[in-house]
Amino acid sequence: MTDVLITGSGPTGLTLACDLALRGVAVRVIDRRTEPHHESRGKGLLPSSLEVFRGLGLLETLTAKGDTSVTLRKYFDGEHINDTPTGAGLLLGQWQVEETLRERLAELGVQVEYGSELVAITQDDTGVRAELADGTVIAARYLAGCDGGRSTTRKLLGIPFEGSGQEEPAMVIGDVRAPGLGRDAWHQWFTSEGTGILLCPMPGTDSFQLQASPERDERGEPVPPSLESFQRIFDRDARVPGIRLVDATWVSAWRVNVRMATRMREGRVFLAGDAAHVQPIAGGLGMNTGIQDAAELGRTLVAALTGPGGEEVLDRYEAVRLPVVADVLADTTERYERVTEAVRTPGRGTEVGMNRSQPPAGA
């Protein structure tokens, strides 16, 4: 029997695993994926997250890989408007955060067990039994579900994921190269038609993360994202001749989802990160909130494993994190509505950028 079994090897699960392993807790990490991803995805670490990584001995490593000073270069209808600095934090691709955490975890003697798909959970007063798709059963004293917005752990527990979502994509997103485009700024083009495209240079690579209003066909339906549609959107909104986008290594569509689990604990099983909450991307709080979940869950599990335990110890995690999550969802929804209104209002698109206001405490 291991002390803690973690499902999911994203930033939340890996942060929790490193935290527990550093404290001498026996931990295993499983993931149904067969290998790590290499997509930029979440790309900003807030000071609160950097403090967590300082405690894991990773602050210098992450800072060396990322960029602490990023200029937002804004354009309107093809004309340069202004340059503004971003707030405090670190620009870094999510895959690089995960890579750094995996390397630290390996130093602590733990490897992510890829290709391990959770299919069933049973538990009693002494522990949890997790059954995998290949028939393997892992016994653990506690289980942490850090397996994303479509969390198998949450579904197996029957915990409602309340909120709302949109079927139609609000944004297309991807990783591309743009030879000839300056890498000294996060380029943000907006138009009087209410559309826009953003290209952010990702540190340590020669690629940009692209975010844009979806292209629409003659019926007004969103066009599935592709390198070709990215180029048409770039030509439409950036209006920079001679730049050809190439090497689209990640192509996706993003939909607005605002959802929260009704509870973050069921007996000896806990939920953290996107498994417990998903929110709009405005403010860049998603990955950071999951990291804070991991830090608090680590404290809770260590207290339960090394102290007298009891329900009051296990209840602390949900009592602390659920109010924070509710605040984050409200905050990011309000930010996203402001951004959307600004983009759709002629002349106001240049107000959009990385929101430098203070996020909710604990985000």
Summary of the structure (lengths in Angstrom):
residues: 363
radius of gyration: 21.1
end to end distance: 33.0
largest distance: 67.3
contacts: 1245
relative contact order: 0.18
helix: 33%
strand: 28%
